[in-house]
Amino acid sequence: MSATASKAKAPEAAALPPEVMTAEEAAAFLRLPLSLLLRKAREGLIPGAKIGRSWRFSRRLLLEWIEEASITEEMVDAGLVQAVKDRMAEEDEWLSVAQVRERLGI
């Protein structure tokens, strides 16, 4: 592989955030102010773990959190949350966010 080809691939690898991120990396990833990210993490509203004095965030969990939050807002706006909960309770079945999205065609 030529030096030019390897240089072309380097920026792509650097653009992908690590699986486990610092608070600063997670704030940049979510495009949130650091202070807001830390406050929401302390309140348990954004998934993260405090290790000693430092916070760490999973890229996968943050993406799932965003997906769940956006689906919940869409469903609330459409008045569907209670209907989905009632249906799942009737069937004694709990669905993942992806399954709810698929069933509702969202």
C-alpha positions in Angstrom: 0.0 0.0 0.0 1.4 3.4 -0.9 2.0 6.1 1.6 -0.7 8.2 0.0 -3.3 5.4 0.4 -2.5 4.9 4.1 -2.8 8.6 4.7 -6.2 8.7 3.1 -7.5 6.1 5.5 -6.1 7.7 8.7 -8.6 10.5 9.0 -11.6 8.0 8.7 -10.2 6.0 11.6 -9.6 9.2 13.7 -13.2 10.4 13.0 -14.8 7.4 14.8 -15.1 8.1 18.5 -13.8 5.4 20.9 -16.2 2.9 22.4 -15.5 4.3 25.8 -15.3 8.1 25.9 -14.3 10.7 28.4 -16.8 13.3 29.4 -15.2 15.8 27.0 -15.3 13.2 24.1 -18.9 12.3 24.9 -20.0 16.0 25.1 -18.4 16.6 21.7 -20.0 13.4 20.3 -23.4 14.5 21.5 -22.7 18.1 20.6 -23.7 19.2 24.1 -21.9 21.6 26.5 -19.7 19.6 29.0 -21.5 21.1 32.0 -24.9 19.9 30.7 -23.6 16.4 29.9 -22.2 16.1 33.4 -25.3 17.5 35.1 -27.6 15.1 33.2 -25.2 12.1 33.9 -25.2 12.9 37.7 -29.0 13.0 37.5 -29.1 9.6 35.8 -30.7 11.1 32.6 -27.7 10.3 30.4 -26.0 6.9 30.7 -22.5 7.1 32.1 -20.3 5.7 34.9 -18.3 7.7 37.4 -14.9 6.0 38.0 -13.1 7.8 40.8 -13.4 11.4 39.9 -13.8 10.8 36.1 -16.8 10.0 34.0 -16.8 7.5 31.2 -19.5 7.0 28.5 -20.2 4.1 26.2 -20.7 5.2 22.6 -23.2 2.3 22.1 -25.2 3.3 25.1 -25.3 6.9 24.1 -26.6 6.0 20.7 -29.3 3.8 22.2 -30.2 6.6 24.6 -30.6 9.0 21.7 -32.7 6.5 19.8 -35.0 5.8 22.8 -35.4 9.5 23.6 -36.3 10.4 20.0 -38.7 7.5 19.7 -40.4 8.3 23.0 -40.9 11.9 22.0 -42.3 10.8 18.6 -44.6 8.4 20.3 -45.8 10.9 23.0 -46.5 13.5 20.3 -48.5 10.9 18.4 -50.4 9.8 21.6 -49.1 6.3 21.1 -47.1 5.6 24.3 -50.0 4.5 26.4 -51.5 2.4 23.6 -48.2 0.6 23.2 -47.9 0.1 27.0 -51.5 -1.2 27.2 -51.0 -3.6 24.3 -47.8 -4.9 25.7 -49.4 -5.4 29.1 -52.3 -7.3 27.5 -49.9 -9.6 25.7 -47.5 -9.8 28.7 -44.8 -8.9 26.2 -42.1 -6.3 26.3 -40.5 -5.0 23.2 -37.2 -3.4 22.4 -37.2 0.1 20.9 -36.4 -1.3 17.5 -39.3 -3.7 17.7 -41.7 -0.9 18.7 -40.4 1.2 15.9 -40.8 -1.7 13.4 -44.4 -2.4 14.5 -45.4 1.2 14.4 -43.7 1.8 11.1 -41.5 4.6 12.5 
